[in-house]
Amino acid sequence: MSAEDYNPIYDIGHSLSYNLFNLMFRCDSVGAENVPKEGPFILACNHVSYFDPFLAGSQFRRRIYFFARKTLFSSRFKAWILNRFHAIPVDRDGDSDVGALKRVFKVLESGNGILLFPEGTRSKDGQVQPGKRGVGMIACRTQVPVVPVRFFGAFEAWRKGDKLPNFNQDITIAYGKPLFPKDYDPGKNAENRYQVVTDKILDAIRHLEKPKFNGA
């Protein structure tokens, strides 16, 4: 699980994702240089569409891990594919899935990046929703940089409940400057520490502005 593991399937999938998103949606981004070039990090994104995990990692070269529901690992083939794309199986209530959390800690300890959605589920209206304490707990336990990310247009492209995506929708992605422990962690003795951290991360996501689409 080291950052240098040879994984051609992930690399091919990454290239396909980048090209497909740009071809189908005129996908653009700003701030991808804010993703650390090395070392562990958390990519904290708003959650608005079906393809958010692939969209989030399509604009930079580093590999990332992400949660996927255990029900998706229903066959050996599906599990094999998902494992190659660095998916971590998790119960619906991820905060209480001890095995999944251990995997996350191992991913970060190995110097890799993890994609997390502080809201826990897809937004029904495209707006940033209140978050769950799990992201704050992981950030506090690992003390790694957190990169806030916000999608613009992804909700309209393929919102929850839509059977097919809207290919006429432009998508832009804003990667914010990393939040370091001194920025987000109020300390071990702080009241509601984990929820406070989650709220700070979500506030950073909310304050990301929509970038101008270069192809417009």
N, CA, C and O of each residue as an XYZ file, in Angstrom:
864
protein
N       0.821     -1.203      0.000
C       0.000      0.000      0.000
C       0.862      1.262      0.000
O       0.364      2.346      0.302
N       2.131      1.136     -0.330
C       3.002      2.309     -0.352
C       2.646      3.217     -1.505
O       1.948      2.819     -2.438
N       3.145      4.468     -1.428
C       2.819      5.456     -2.452
C       3.408      5.091     -3.803
O       3.004      5.652     -4.821
N       4.364      4.152     -3.832
C       5.042      3.807     -5.079
C       4.591      2.470     -5.652
O       5.227      1.968     -6.579
N       3.520      1.877     -5.137
C       3.041      0.593     -5.646
C       2.767      0.669     -7.144
O       2.200      1.645     -7.636
N       3.179     -0.379     -7.861
C       2.944     -0.444     -9.307
C       1.499     -0.847     -9.543
O       1.069     -1.915     -9.106
N       0.751      0.000    -10.231
C      -0.670     -0.261    -10.445
C      -1.085      0.301    -11.801
O      -1.677      1.379    -11.863
N      -0.784     -0.414    -12.894
C      -1.100      0.108    -14.230
C      -2.593      0.303    -14.464
O      -2.982      1.190    -15.224
N      -3.439     -0.508    -13.828
C      -4.887     -0.366    -14.028
C      -5.364      0.977    -13.490
O      -6.171      1.652    -14.130
N      -4.871      1.368    -12.316
C      -5.236      2.676    -11.769
C      -4.761      3.784    -12.704
O      -5.504      4.725    -12.987
N      -3.516      3.670    -13.183
C      -2.952      4.720    -14.033
C      -3.710      4.845    -15.353
O      -3.937      5.952    -15.840
N      -4.099      3.711    -15.927
C      -4.889      3.747    -17.166
C      -6.258      4.353    -16.890
O      -6.747      5.182    -17.658
N      -6.874      3.933    -15.787
C      -8.177      4.484    -15.421
C      -8.113      5.978    -15.163
O      -9.037      6.716    -15.504
N      -7.021      6.420    -14.560
C      -6.847      7.851    -14.299
C      -6.781      8.631    -15.605
O      -7.432      9.666    -15.744
N      -6.002      8.142    -16.557
C      -5.881      8.817    -17.854
C      -7.219      8.846    -18.584
O      -7.587      9.858    -19.180
N      -7.948      7.725    -18.533
C      -9.262      7.678    -19.172
C     -10.228      8.660    -18.513
O     -10.975      9.356    -19.201
N     -10.211      8.715    -17.183
C     -11.103      9.629    -16.472
C     -10.828     11.069    -16.867
O     -11.752     11.833    -17.146
N      -9.557     11.435    -16.889
C      -9.192     12.813    -17.233
C      -9.693     13.172    -18.626
O     -10.305     14.222    -18.821
N      -9.435     12.304    -19.584
C      -9.820     12.591    -20.965
C     -11.331     12.542    -21.171
O     -11.885     13.367    -21.898
N     -12.002     11.578    -20.533
C     -13.452     11.470    -20.688
C     -14.178     12.658    -20.066
O     -15.113     13.195    -20.661
N     -13.754     13.069    -18.874
C     -14.402     14.212    -18.234
C     -14.214     15.481    -19.058
O     -15.133     16.290    -19.182
N     -13.016     15.650    -19.620
C     -12.773     16.833    -20.440
C     -13.523     16.770    -21.759
O     -13.955     17.799    -22.279
N     -13.681     15.573    -22.304
C     -14.382     15.415    -23.579
C     -15.886     15.583    -23.409
O     -16.528     16.266    -24.207
N     -16.452     14.964    -22.375
C     -17.906     14.933    -22.216
C     -18.470     16.177    -21.537
O     -19.589     16.595    -21.836
N     -17.695     16.774    -20.619
C     -18.247     17.869    -19.828
C     -17.443     19.166    -19.904
O     -17.787     20.130    -19.220
N     -16.397     19.221    -20.703
C     -15.506     20.381    -20.706
C     -15.091     20.690    -19.261
O     -15.280     21.800    -18.763
N     -14.536     19.699    -18.628
C     -14.134     19.808    -17.231
C     -12.870     20.659    -17.100
O     -11.909     20.469    -17.845
N     -12.877     21.585    -16.163
C     -11.729     22.446    -15.916
C     -11.488     22.517    -14.413
O     -12.376     22.189    -13.626
N     -10.303     22.941    -14.016
C      -9.999     23.014    -12.588
C      -9.001     24.128    -12.308
O      -8.269     24.569    -13.195
N      -8.987     24.570    -11.061
C      -7.980     25.507    -10.580
C      -7.477     25.006     -9.231
O      -8.235     24.425     -8.454
N      -6.201     25.234     -8.961
C      -5.643     24.915     -7.660
C      -5.165     23.499     -7.474
O      -4.863     23.103     -6.348
N      -5.082     22.709     -8.546
C      -4.624     21.322     -8.396
C      -3.208     21.264     -7.832
O      -2.804     20.254     -7.255
N      -2.453     22.358     -8.003
C      -1.092     22.406     -7.460
C      -1.098     22.434     -5.932
O      -0.051     22.253     -5.310
N      -2.262     22.659     -5.319
C      -2.364     22.650     -3.857
C      -2.340     21.246     -3.272
O      -2.143     21.080     -2.068
N      -2.537     20.239     -4.105
C      -2.434     18.850     -3.638
C      -0.961     18.549     -3.380
O      -0.142     18.719     -4.283
N      -0.596     18.104     -2.172
C       0.809     17.850     -1.855
C       1.468     16.901     -2.856
O       0.866     15.916     -3.281
N       2.694     17.207     -3.219
C       3.432     16.376     -4.175
C       3.899     15.070     -3.542
O       4.136     14.087     -4.244
N       4.031     15.060     -2.238
C       4.447     13.854     -1.524
C       3.887     13.884     -0.109
O       3.462     14.927      0.389
N       3.895     12.719      0.524
C       3.399     12.620      1.887
C       1.896     12.436      1.953
O       1.201     12.621      0.953
N       1.384     12.070      3.130
C      -0.048     11.803      3.293
C      -0.877     13.077      3.272
O      -0.397     14.151      3.634
N      -2.119     12.947      2.847
C      -3.041     14.080      2.850
C      -4.473     13.574      2.762
O      -4.727     12.443      2.347
N      -5.397     14.430      3.159
C      -6.828     14.169      3.014
C      -7.379     15.129      1.979
O      -7.142     16.335      2.050
N      -8.113     14.594      1.019
C      -8.828     15.403      0.042
C     -10.283     15.450      0.506
O     -10.990     14.446      0.427
N     -10.730     16.601      0.986
C     -12.079     16.731      1.548
C     -12.974     17.460      0.558
O     -12.758     18.639      0.278
N     -13.983     16.765      0.024
C     -14.808     17.300     -1.064
C     -16.279     17.388     -0.681
O     -16.777     16.607      0.130
N     -16.967     18.362     -1.286
C     -18.425     18.320     -1.226
C     -18.898     17.161     -2.099
O     -18.197     16.758     -3.028
N     -20.077     16.626     -1.807
C     -20.531     15.401     -2.477
C     -21.862     15.689     -3.171
O     -22.890     15.853     -2.515
N     -21.832     15.749     -4.516
C     -23.027     16.164     -5.255
C     -23.422     15.244     -6.406
O     -24.532     15.359     -6.926
N     -22.528     14.324     -6.820
C     -22.847     13.522     -7.999
C     -22.316     12.105     -7.868
O     -21.577     11.782     -6.938
N     -22.710     11.264     -8.822
C     -22.300      9.865     -8.820
C     -20.800      9.694     -9.071
O     -20.187      8.770     -8.537
N     -20.208     10.575     -9.877
C     -18.816     10.351    -10.255
C     -17.817     11.205     -9.484
O     -16.684     11.380     -9.932
N     -18.218     11.738     -8.333
C     -17.324     12.584     -7.538
C     -15.969     11.948     -7.217
O     -14.951     12.625     -7.360
N     -15.904     10.672     -6.785
C     -14.596     10.098     -6.455
C     -13.621     10.114     -7.625
O     -12.434     10.385     -7.443
N     -14.115      9.825     -8.824
C     -13.240      9.808     -9.995
C     -12.937     11.224    -10.466
O     -11.832     11.508    -10.927
N     -13.916     12.105    -10.349
C     -13.737     13.500    -10.743
C     -12.681     14.173     -9.876
O     -11.843     14.919    -10.382
N     -12.718     13.915     -8.584
C     -11.805     14.575     -7.645
C     -10.345     14.265     -7.943
O      -9.485     15.138     -7.827
N     -10.067     13.024     -8.326
C      -8.682     12.630     -8.551
C      -8.211     12.726     -9.983
O      -7.074     12.367    -10.289
N      -9.073     13.209    -10.868
C      -8.730     13.206    -12.298
C      -7.805     14.338    -12.711
O      -7.224     14.292    -13.795
N      -7.655     15.358    -11.864
C      -6.939     16.563    -12.278
C      -5.503     16.642    -11.769
O      -4.831     17.650    -11.988
N      -5.024     15.608    -11.101
C      -3.627     15.587    -10.646
C      -3.119     14.153    -10.692
O      -3.903     13.207    -10.769
N      -1.804     14.002    -10.643
C      -1.196     12.701    -10.913
C      -1.150     11.758     -9.710
O      -1.089     10.544     -9.902
N      -1.176     12.262     -8.503
C      -1.052     11.380     -7.348
C      -2.268     10.468     -7.214
O      -3.397     10.865     -7.503
N      -2.018      9.256     -6.776
C      -3.101      8.309     -6.556
C      -3.784      8.585     -5.218
O      -3.153      9.028     -4.258
N      -5.071      8.317     -5.179
C      -5.816      8.496     -3.934
C      -6.684      7.267     -3.665
O      -7.055      6.533     -4.581
N      -6.989      7.070     -2.409
C      -7.910      6.017     -1.974
C      -9.251      6.659     -1.636
O      -9.317      7.855     -1.352
N     -10.313      5.868     -1.667
C     -11.636      6.392     -1.338
C     -12.528      5.271     -0.815
O     -12.265      4.092     -1.048
N     -13.589      5.659     -0.103
C     -14.556      4.692      0.412
C     -15.535      4.268     -0.683
O     -15.919      5.071     -1.533
N     -15.927      3.009     -0.649
C     -17.002      2.500     -1.505
C     -17.826      1.524     -0.666
O     -17.275      0.759      0.125
N     -19.124      1.556     -0.840
C     -19.992      0.688     -0.054
C     -19.640     -0.782     -0.257
O     -19.309     -1.210     -1.363
N     -19.718     -1.537      0.820
C     -19.374     -2.958      0.761
C     -20.239     -3.715     -0.236
O     -19.800     -4.708     -0.815
N     -21.461     -3.250     -0.435
C     -22.366     -3.935     -1.359
C     -21.847     -3.911     -2.794
O     -22.242     -4.746     -3.608
N     -20.968     -2.965     -3.110
C     -20.408     -2.895     -4.463
C     -19.376     -3.991     -4.702
O     -19.047     -4.294     -5.849
N     -18.866     -4.585     -3.630
C     -17.864     -5.649     -3.732
C     -18.564     -7.014     -3.754
O     -18.126     -7.954     -3.092
N     -19.642     -7.110     -4.513
C     -20.522     -8.282     -4.453
C     -20.010     -9.485     -5.231
O     -20.514    -10.593     -5.045
N     -19.032     -9.296     -6.086
C     -18.460    -10.417     -6.837
C     -16.944    -10.291     -6.833
O     -16.400     -9.226     -6.541
N     -16.275    -11.373     -7.155
C     -14.812    -11.342     -7.171
C     -14.290    -10.346     -8.200
O     -13.308     -9.645     -7.958
N     -14.958    -10.292     -9.351
C     -14.501     -9.376    -10.404
C     -14.665     -7.921     -9.965
O     -13.747     -7.115    -10.120
N     -15.844     -7.587     -9.414
C     -16.070     -6.217     -8.953
C     -15.073     -5.849     -7.861
O     -14.519     -4.750     -7.859
N     -14.851     -6.772     -6.939
C     -13.911     -6.508     -5.852
C     -12.501     -6.304     -6.397
O     -11.761     -5.443     -5.920
N     -12.135     -7.099     -7.395
C     -10.801     -6.987     -7.997
C     -10.617     -5.619     -8.646
O      -9.587     -4.972     -8.459
N     -11.617     -5.180     -9.408
C     -11.554     -3.876    -10.075
C     -11.498     -2.746     -9.051
O     -10.659     -1.851     -9.148
N     -12.397     -2.794     -8.070
C     -12.455     -1.731     -7.068
C     -11.167     -1.649     -6.261
O     -10.709     -0.557     -5.923
N     -10.587     -2.796     -5.954
C      -9.316     -2.794     -5.230
C      -8.211     -2.147     -6.057
O      -7.355     -1.446     -5.516
N      -8.228     -2.383     -7.370
C      -7.206     -1.776     -8.238
C      -7.370     -0.260     -8.317
O      -6.406      0.464     -8.566
N      -8.599      0.211     -8.103
C      -8.837      1.654     -8.108
C      -8.771      2.253     -6.698
O      -9.201      3.382     -6.462
N      -8.220      1.460     -5.766
C      -7.960      1.916     -4.398
C      -9.231      2.209     -3.604
O      -9.238      3.086     -2.740
N     -10.296      1.482     -3.895
C     -11.525      1.628     -3.117
C     -11.415      0.840     -1.814
O     -10.903     -0.279     -1.796
N     -11.894      1.428     -0.740
C     -11.900      0.794      0.573
C     -13.341      0.442      0.934
O     -14.168      1.343      1.073
N     -13.666     -0.845      1.090
C     -15.050     -1.218      1.414
C     -15.460     -0.696      2.782
O     -14.704     -0.792      3.749
N     -16.666     -0.142      2.851
C     -17.125      0.442      4.107
C     -18.622      0.193      4.261
O     -19.363      0.160      3.278
N     -19.058      0.017      5.514
C     -20.487     -0.063      5.797
C     -21.126      1.293      5.543
O     -20.429      2.304      5.457
N     -22.436      1.320      5.424
C     -23.149      2.577      5.158
C     -22.811      3.642      6.195
O     -22.618      4.808      5.850
N     -22.740      3.247      7.454
C     -22.344      4.172      8.515
C     -20.845      4.036      8.728
O     -20.398      3.283      9.594
N     -20.076      4.765      7.937
C     -18.629      4.611      7.935
C     -17.956      4.945      9.247
O     -16.892      4.405      9.547
N     -18.563      5.842     10.052
C     -17.946      6.250     11.306
C     -17.777      5.081     12.270
O     -16.900      5.116     13.134
N     -18.604      4.050     12.134
C     -18.557      2.932     13.069
C     -17.907      1.688     12.463
O     -17.885      0.635     13.101
N     -17.383      1.790     11.254
C     -16.739      0.661     10.586
C     -15.261      0.653     10.970
O     -14.442      1.314     10.333
N     -14.934     -0.096     12.009
C     -13.578     -0.105     12.551
C     -12.570     -0.589     11.512
O     -11.481     -0.028     11.393
N     -12.932     -1.630     10.757
C     -12.023     -2.161      9.749
C     -11.678     -1.139      8.686
O     -10.520     -1.017      8.286
N     -12.688     -0.399      8.224
C     -12.456      0.624      7.201
C     -11.586      1.745      7.745
O     -10.706      2.244      7.043
N     -11.824      2.142      8.985
C     -11.023      3.207      9.586
C      -9.570      2.779      9.738
O      -8.662      3.584      9.533
N      -9.343      1.529     10.092
C      -7.973      1.025     10.190
C      -7.278      1.089      8.835
O      -6.093      1.413      8.752
N      -8.024      0.776      7.771
C      -7.459      0.872      6.423
C      -7.072      2.311      6.093
O      -6.022      2.560      5.499
N      -7.924      3.253      6.481
C      -7.636      4.668      6.230
C      -6.361      5.091      6.953
O      -5.506      5.755      6.368
N      -6.235      4.711      8.211
C      -5.037      5.071      8.963
C      -3.791      4.459      8.322
O      -2.739      5.095      8.270
N      -3.915      3.232      7.840
C      -2.779      2.578      7.198
C      -2.407      3.278      5.898
O      -1.227      3.437      5.587
N      -3.425      3.701      5.134
C      -3.191      4.437      3.889
C      -2.386      5.700      4.167
O      -1.407      5.983      3.476
N      -2.797      6.455      5.175
C      -2.121      7.707      5.494
C      -0.740      7.467      6.094
O       0.201      8.199      5.788
N      -0.610      6.464      6.931
C       0.694      6.135      7.505
C       1.694      5.729      6.432
O       2.901      5.892      6.605
N       1.183      5.196      5.318
C       2.046      4.764      4.216
C       2.403      5.911      3.273
O       3.111      5.707      2.287
N       1.915      7.119      3.571
C       2.269      8.275      2.761
C       1.361      8.535      1.585
O       1.740      9.244      0.653
N       0.158      7.969      1.613
C      -0.787      8.126      0.507
C      -1.865      9.161      0.829
O      -1.936      9.683      1.941
N      -2.702      9.444     -0.172
C      -3.814     10.368     -0.003
C      -5.133      9.627      0.068
O      -5.294      8.571     -0.545
N      -6.085     10.183      0.823
C      -7.410      9.590      0.954
C      -8.466     10.640      0.621
O      -8.361     11.790      1.048
N      -9.466     10.248     -0.130
C     -10.585     11.127     -0.461
C     -11.722     10.881      0.523
O     -12.159      9.744      0.702
N     -12.199     11.946      1.158
C     -13.293     11.831      2.114
C     -14.362     12.878      1.811
O     -14.061     13.984      1.361
N     -15.608     12.509      2.067
C     -16.728     13.427      1.906
C     -17.274     13.765      3.292
O     -17.982     12.948      3.881
N     -16.966     14.944      3.827
C     -17.410     15.292      5.182
C     -18.913     15.199      5.382
O     -19.370     14.923      6.492
N     -19.697     15.425      4.321
C     -21.155     15.378      4.442
C     -21.675     13.952      4.619
O     -22.764     13.743      5.153
N     -20.891     12.977      4.167
C     -21.264     11.578      4.344
C     -22.142     11.001      3.257
O     -22.137      9.787      3.054
N     -22.898     11.828      2.550
C     -23.774     11.354      1.483
C     -23.961     12.470      0.466
O     -23.611     13.622      0.725
N     -24.516     12.125     -0.695
C     -24.699     13.130     -1.743
C     -25.757     14.159     -1.355
O     -26.783     13.825     -0.762
N     -25.490     15.403     -1.698
C     -26.429     16.492     -1.435
C     -27.651     16.363     -2.341
O     -27.527     16.011     -3.514
N     -28.823     16.650     -1.793
C     -30.056     16.577     -2.577
C     -30.332     17.851     -3.367
O     -31.114     17.840     -4.318
N     -29.681     18.966     -2.967
C     -29.939     20.235     -3.647
C     -28.683     20.903     -4.204
O     -28.757     22.014     -4.729
N     -27.534     20.240     -4.094
C     -26.301     20.789     -4.628
C     -25.550     21.694     -3.673
O     -24.419     22.088     -3.955
N     -26.168     22.033     -2.535
C     -25.513     22.892     -1.554
C     -24.701     22.045     -0.569
O     -24.989     20.866     -0.364
N     -23.685     22.663      0.033
C     -22.874     21.968      1.027
C     -23.718     21.732      2.276
O     -24.283     22.671      2.837
N     -23.801     20.478      2.705
C     -24.643     20.077      3.827
C     -23.833     20.015      5.128
O     -22.603     20.034      5.082
N     -24.499     19.942      6.281
C     -23.785     19.737      7.550
C     -22.971     18.449      7.492
O     -23.359     17.486      6.831
N     -21.846     18.442      8.188
C     -20.945     17.302      8.112
C     -21.005     16.385      9.317
O     -21.570     16.731     10.355
N     -20.414     15.208      9.163
C     -20.315     14.238     10.239
C     -18.922     14.308     10.853
O     -17.970     14.750     10.210
N     -18.816     13.873     12.090
C     -17.581     14.030     12.848
C     -16.454     13.116     12.396
O     -15.309     13.298     12.810
N     -16.761     12.130     11.545
C     -15.748     11.159     11.153
C     -14.530     11.772     10.489
O     -13.403     11.369     10.778
N     -14.734     12.737      9.604
C     -13.610     13.379      8.924
C     -12.741     14.126      9.935
O     -11.513     14.085      9.860
N     -13.390     14.809     10.881
C     -12.637     15.504     11.917
C     -11.823     14.545     12.763
O     -10.688     14.845     13.134
N     -12.399     13.393     13.068
C     -11.688     12.394     13.856
C     -10.455     11.890     13.120
O      -9.380     11.779     13.709
N     -10.606     11.583     11.831
C      -9.475     11.080     11.047
C      -8.381     12.138     10.947
O      -7.198     11.823     11.077
N      -8.771     13.387     10.718
C      -7.785     14.467     10.617
C      -7.032     14.641     11.934
O      -5.810     14.786     11.933
N      -7.748     14.627     13.052
C      -7.111     14.807     14.356
C      -6.202     13.637     14.710
O      -5.123     13.827     15.270
N      -6.639     12.436     14.383
C      -5.853     11.245     14.717
C      -4.576     11.148     13.887
O      -3.571     10.614     14.356
N      -4.610     11.658     12.662
C      -3.463     11.500     11.760
C      -2.626     12.760     11.617
O      -1.454     12.684     11.249
N      -3.215     13.932     11.906
C      -2.491     15.207     11.828
C      -1.849     15.431     10.452
O      -0.681     15.808     10.356
N      -2.622     15.194      9.404
C      -2.120     15.380      8.039
C      -2.784     16.604      7.407
O      -3.825     17.054      7.887
N      -2.197     17.150      6.335
C      -2.826     18.278      5.641
C      -4.174     17.872      5.047
O      -4.354     16.740      4.597
N      -5.107     18.807      5.055
C      -6.432     18.588      4.470
C      -6.628     19.588      3.337
O      -6.570     20.799      3.553
N      -6.861     19.079      2.128
C      -7.088     19.937      0.968
C      -8.595     20.030      0.720
O      -9.215     19.026      0.369
N      -9.202     21.214      0.896
C     -10.633     21.361      0.606
C     -10.875     21.418     -0.897
O     -10.114     22.050     -1.630
N     -11.930     20.760     -1.352
C     -12.249     20.709     -2.783
C     -13.743     20.963     -2.954
O     -14.562     20.459     -2.185
N     -14.083     21.750     -3.971
C     -15.505     21.978     -4.252
C     -15.778     21.814     -5.738
O     -15.060     22.342     -6.587
N     -16.845     21.061     -6.030
C     -17.289     20.859     -7.413
C     -18.356     21.893     -7.768
O     -19.241     22.194     -6.966
N     -18.257     22.425     -8.970
C     -19.280     23.320     -9.504
C     -19.785     22.734    -10.822
O     -19.001     22.488    -11.739
N     -21.085     22.513    -10.910
C     -21.668     21.955    -12.122
C     -21.838     20.451    -12.089
O     -22.584     19.903    -12.902
N     -21.164     19.762    -11.167
C     -21.272     18.304    -11.105
C     -22.668     17.870    -10.671
O     -23.168     16.839    -11.122
N     -23.296     18.650     -9.800
C     -24.659     18.329     -9.358
C     -25.614     18.347    -10.542
O     -26.434     17.443    -10.699
N     -25.507     19.387    -11.381
C     -26.362     19.497    -12.550
C     -26.018     18.441    -13.603
O     -26.866     18.056    -14.407
N     -24.762     17.977    -13.587
C     -24.333     16.980    -14.571
C     -24.882     15.592    -14.269
O     -25.248     14.855    -15.185
N     -24.943     15.229    -12.978
C     -25.470     13.895    -12.643
C     -25.847     13.834    -11.173
O     -25.155     13.220    -10.361
N     -26.945     14.477    -10.851
C     -27.393     14.545     -9.463
C     -28.007     13.224     -9.007
O     -28.320     12.350     -9.815
N     -28.166     13.107     -7.717
C     -28.774     11.923     -7.125
C     -30.186     11.738     -7.661
O     -30.990     12.670     -7.629
N     -30.493     10.538     -8.156
C     -31.812     10.237     -8.697
C     -31.880     10.253    -10.207
O     -32.786      9.655    -10.788
N     -30.932     10.933    -10.865
C     -30.908     10.955    -12.328
C     -30.398      9.618    -12.862
O     -29.425      9.071    -12.344
N     -31.050      9.098    -13.890
C     -30.621      7.830    -14.465
C     -29.408      7.996    -15.372
O     -28.558      7.109    -15.445
N     -29.326      9.132    -16.065
C     -28.229      9.380    -16.996
C     -27.642     10.762    -16.756
O     -28.340     11.657    -16.277
N     -26.353     10.949    -17.087
C     -25.737     12.263    -16.907
C     -26.171     13.264    -17.970
O     -26.630     12.882    -19.047
N     -26.023     14.540    -17.660
C     -26.299     15.633    -18.585
C     -24.983     16.084    -19.209
O     -24.191     16.773    -18.565
N     -24.751     15.698    -20.451
C     -23.466     15.966    -21.087
C     -23.321     17.410    -21.570
O     -22.260     17.784    -22.069
N     -24.359     18.220    -21.431
C     -24.279     19.626    -21.830
C     -23.818     20.531    -20.686
O     -23.794     21.754    -20.825
N     -23.460     19.932    -19.579
C     -23.108     20.690    -18.387
C     -21.593     20.833    -18.238
O     -20.869     19.837    -18.257
N     -21.117     22.066    -18.090
C     -19.710     22.293    -17.771
C     -19.461     21.969    -16.301
O     -20.326     22.193    -15.455
N     -18.282     21.444    -16.004
C     -17.903     21.136    -14.629
C     -16.586     21.828    -14.316
O     -15.633     21.746    -15.091
N     -16.537     22.503    -13.187
C     -15.286     23.094    -12.736
C     -14.991     22.604    -11.322
O     -15.902     22.350    -10.534
N     -13.710     22.476    -11.018
C     -13.268     21.965     -9.724
C     -12.308     22.966     -9.107
O     -11.363     23.408     -9.761
N     -12.542     23.324     -7.859
C     -11.658     24.236     -7.138
C     -10.958     23.478     -6.014
O     -11.610     22.940     -5.118
N      -9.625     23.438     -6.066
C      -8.810     22.843     -5.008
C      -8.256     23.985     -4.154
O      -7.513     24.831     -4.653
N      -8.612     24.010     -2.882
C      -8.151     25.076     -2.001
C      -6.772     24.805     -1.429
O      -6.219     23.717     -1.588
N      -6.228     25.806     -0.765
C      -4.933     25.641     -0.104
C      -5.082     24.683      1.074
O      -6.115     24.680      1.745
N      -4.059     23.870      1.329
C      -4.156     22.877      2.399
C      -4.378     23.518      3.769
O      -3.834     24.580      4.074
N      -5.178     22.854      4.574
C      -5.323     23.204      5.982
C      -4.388     22.289      6.767
O      -4.433     21.069      6.607
N      -3.549     22.867      7.606
C      -2.625     22.081      8.412
C      -3.178     21.951      9.836
O      -4.074     22.703     10.220
N      -2.651     21.004     10.618
C      -3.193     20.800     11.962
C      -3.342     22.081     12.776
O      -4.315     22.234     13.515
N      -2.394     22.994     12.650
C      -2.483     24.253     13.400
C      -3.685     25.093     12.955
O      -4.165     25.951     13.697
N      -4.166     24.831     11.724
C      -5.313     25.570     11.190
C      -6.647     24.983     11.632
O      -7.621     25.712     11.821
N      -6.690     23.646     11.797
C      -7.991     23.020     12.047
C      -8.166     22.373     13.416
O      -9.301     22.198     13.860
N      -7.081     22.010     14.102
C      -7.214     21.242     15.342
C      -7.167     22.155     16.573
O      -6.133     22.767     16.839
N      -8.266     22.258     17.327
C      -8.287     23.118     18.516
C      -7.582     22.503     19.723
O      -7.429     23.167     20.748
N      -7.150     21.241     19.618
C      -6.453     20.598     20.725
C      -7.239     19.461     21.348
O      -8.463     19.402     21.239
N      -6.521     18.557     22.003
C      -7.129     17.348     22.545
C      -8.216     17.618     23.579
O      -9.147     16.825     23.716
N      -8.110     18.708     24.296
C      -9.064     18.983     25.371
C     -10.249     19.832     24.928
O     -11.102     20.180     25.745
N     -10.308     20.166     23.650
C     -11.395     21.013     23.152
C     -12.721     20.251     23.160
O     -12.767     19.056     22.869
N     -13.785     20.956     23.495
C     -15.115     20.349     23.508
C     -15.572     20.070     22.076
O     -15.401     20.902     21.185
N     -16.151     18.893     21.871
C     -16.634     18.498     20.537
C     -15.544     18.657     19.477
O     -15.798     19.133     18.370
N     -14.349     18.258     19.831
C     -13.173     18.476     18.978
C     -13.379     17.995     17.554
O     -13.120     18.742     16.610
N     -13.838     16.768     17.378
C     -13.940     16.202     16.033
C     -14.977     16.937     15.189
O     -14.752     17.184     14.004
N     -16.110     17.288     15.794
C     -17.135     18.012     15.048
C     -16.659     19.421     14.702
O     -16.958     19.928     13.621
N     -15.926     20.050     15.606
C     -15.372     21.385     15.338
C     -14.457     21.342     14.123
O     -14.504     22.230     13.271
N     -13.623     20.306     14.046
C     -12.700     20.175     12.915
C     -13.471     19.940     11.622
O     -13.172     20.557     10.599
N     -14.457     19.055     11.661
C     -15.284     18.822     10.473
C     -15.925     20.119     10.005
O     -15.945     20.407      8.808
N     -16.446     20.902     10.936
C     -17.100     22.162     10.577
C     -16.109     23.147      9.953
O     -16.465     23.879      9.029
N     -14.877     23.170     10.448
C     -13.859     24.053      9.869
C     -13.532     23.636      8.439
O     -13.366     24.481      7.559
N     -13.443     22.336      8.220
C     -13.144     21.833      6.879
C     -14.282     22.178      5.920
O     -14.040     22.624      4.799
N     -15.515     21.972      6.359
C     -16.668     22.302      5.518
C     -16.749     23.800      5.247
O     -17.151     24.211      4.159
N     -16.373     24.611      6.220
C     -16.375     26.058      6.022
C     -15.366     26.440      4.939
O     -15.628     27.323      4.123
N     -14.212     25.769      4.939
C     -13.210     26.029      3.902
C     -13.737     25.631      2.528
O     -13.462     26.305      1.535
N     -14.497     24.534      2.469
C     -15.091     24.102      1.199
C     -16.112     25.132      0.722
O     -16.120     25.503     -0.452
N     -16.969     25.591      1.625
C     -18.003     26.567      1.265
C     -17.413     27.863      0.719
O     -18.013     28.506     -0.143
N     -16.243     28.248      1.216
C     -15.650     29.522      0.819
C     -14.859     29.444     -0.489
O     -14.353     30.459     -0.967
N     -14.753     28.264     -1.061
C     -14.108     28.154     -2.372
C     -15.039     28.741     -3.426
O     -16.218     28.393     -3.486
N     -14.508     29.628     -4.250
C     -15.318     30.291     -5.263
C     -15.271     29.546     -6.587
O     -14.302     28.852     -6.898
N     -16.331     29.704     -7.351
C     -16.402     29.059     -8.658
C     -15.378     29.671     -9.604
O     -15.416     30.875     -9.859
N     -14.461     28.856    -10.129
C     -13.464     29.389    -11.064
C     -14.074     29.673    -12.423
O     -15.055     29.040    -12.813
N     -13.506     30.609    -13.134
C     -13.978     30.921    -14.480
C     -13.607     29.788    -15.406
O     -12.471     29.314    -15.388
N     -14.557     29.346    -16.219
C     -14.314     28.230    -17.138
C     -13.529     28.729    -18.340
O     -14.006     29.588    -19.082
N     -12.321     28.194    -18.540
C     -11.436     28.691    -19.586
C     -11.977     28.480    -20.983
O     -11.637     29.218    -21.907
N     -12.837     27.452    -21.142
C     -13.346     27.157    -22.475
C     -14.541     27.993    -22.860
O     -15.032     27.890    -23.984
N     -15.027     28.832    -21.935
C     -16.231     29.625    -22.202
C     -15.958     30.758    -23.173
O     -16.867     31.520    -23.504
